[in-house]
Amino acid sequence: MKRIAVLTSGGDSPGMNAAIRAVVRTSIFNDKECIGVMRGYEGLIDGEYVSLNRASVGGILHRGGTILKTARSERFKTEEGRGTAIAKMREAGIEGLVVVGGDGSFHGAKLLHEMGMPTIGIPGTIDNDVAGTDETIGFDTAVNTALEAVMRLRDTASSHDRLFIVEVMGRNAGFLALEVAVAAGAEYVVVPELPLSIGNLCQKLRASHEIRKSHTLIILAEGVMTANEMKSKLQDTGGYDARVTVLGYIQRGGSPTSFDTILASRMGAYATESLLIGKSGVMVGNVNHRMTLSDLERSWTEQKFLSPELLGLMEKLN
Ligand code: ADP
């Protein structure tokens, strides 16, 4: 292999730039060339390439977002679209590809692998909902960003004896909500993985009112319902008047934490070196602090579970 390419796909996440930088610099370290593909699979179909050297990835290590941009591509879901993408890559002498994205992007990566284009995935999403890795790139940053916002709300909740519902992202998973709830010392967390009874929640709220808690914070994962829906349910069932905050896209932005910067650097280097020794159809993971490879398919066939230990802490400590 002389020339490889890297792209970012799906939702962006803080740390993607650090991964791009690591892929480029590890390629150069190994005397290979690295091409950047703009706008994910859309750019792959259109042959939208930029050549990257050491200098072009200078100064991006701590920048949020992705310099290669990201996009969703309907065309890539068709055989014709993927065929064009591969033909364009071959024309440009690209012999391998690193895809930074979530499980949707990995579906696409697997298909490229099956069509004979060596491809490796790096998990980048703030949702952490990818099996085969303990953490995805961007998750730690999103937890810290949401935590900072929640701690500000806590100050005002506490001054006014208020009940706050804070809706955090996470798609259909509760990883973000659970870590934010534990770190913020929130009273309750509501996640898609566990059944929710509004009646039980109201009972718990009454109990915490009786022990004179000055405020109550509920962290709600977006995959369960909206914060406004929950507000109405709490009003109808228990007569509670909750304040609602939806954190939204601020959770996807900002500079990556040191954890995410280091994770992305490790994953970028490991993915590149794995590709160069002939690995394909696999994704890089961080499992028990070590870099691993596992089949891309795992990211959508296997469910990743919330930590029972953290769920236990929510019961015991709050
Ligand atoms: P994420 O990678 O963050 O999960 P998406 O689910 O939006 O994000 O997927 C990103 C892109 O990956 C899609 O726009 C599409 O081009 C490609 N993709 C997703 N699912 C498939 C699939 N089943 N087959 C081929 N390509 C897919």
Boltz pocket constraint, residues with backbone or C-beta under 6 A from the ligand:
constraints:
  - pocket:
      binder: B
      contacts: [[A, 9], [A, 10], [A, 11], [A, 41], [A, 71], [A, 72], [A, 73], [A, 74], [A, 76], [A, 77], [A, 101], [A, 102], [A, 103], [A, 104], [A, 105], [A, 106], [A, 107], [A, 108], [A, 111], [A, 124], [A, 125]]
      max_distance: 6.0
